[in-house]
């Protein structure tokens, strides 16, 4: 699995989950529960992971949706 996005913005997580679901790209949201425990410190951020073989498609999807700035380096 490759990291696509790392954020604690719940609205952005929801938007990206919707885009990936619509495009039928499987994904996993990691550390969702840990980020809640962390609160506002943002030491632990939620990570959206996609299969290695679909990371290019997922990145392209976000760029086309004008969300390219959210892609993890």
N, C-alpha and C positions, 0 to 999 in steps of 0.2 A: 504494500500500500504506500502511496505517495501523498505527501501533504499538499493540499490544494490551497487552503485558507486557514489562518490562525487569527481568531478574534473572540471577543466577549460580547460583541454587539448582537443581541438576540434577534433583532429585525433582519440584520444581514445574514445571519445563519439561516433563518427561515426562508429568505429569498433564494439563497444558494441551494438549499435543500429542494425547493420547488423547481428550480431550473434543472438540477441534476435528475430529479424524478421525471420531469417532462421529457428530458432527453434520454431517458432510460439508461443513465450512467449510474452504476451501483456506487454507494458511498457509505462511509461510517463516520459518525460524529464521536470523536474521542474526547475525554476529559470534561464532558458536559456537567457531570455531577461535582467534579472537583472544582470547577470554576465557580459554582454556586457557594461552596464552602469558603473559597478564597475571598468572595465579596468584591469590594471595589479595588483591592490591591492589584489585581490583574497580573499576579505572578504566574498563575496557571491559566492559560487561555484555551478555549475550545478549539479543536483541530478538526477540519473536515478532510477526510482521507478518501482517495479513490484508488482503484487498482492501477498498478504501474502501467499497464498496457493502455489505459484510458486517460492518463493524465494530460496528454496533449489535447484530446477532444474536450476535456473538462476545462482546461485553460482557455481554449478557443471559445467555448460557450460563454465564459465569463467576460472575455474581451468583447464579444459580439453584444453582450448585454450591458456594455459600458461599465463593467465592474472589474476591469483588469487591474486597477490599483489595489484590489484586495488580495490578489494572488500572492502566495508566499514565495519568497525568493528561492 
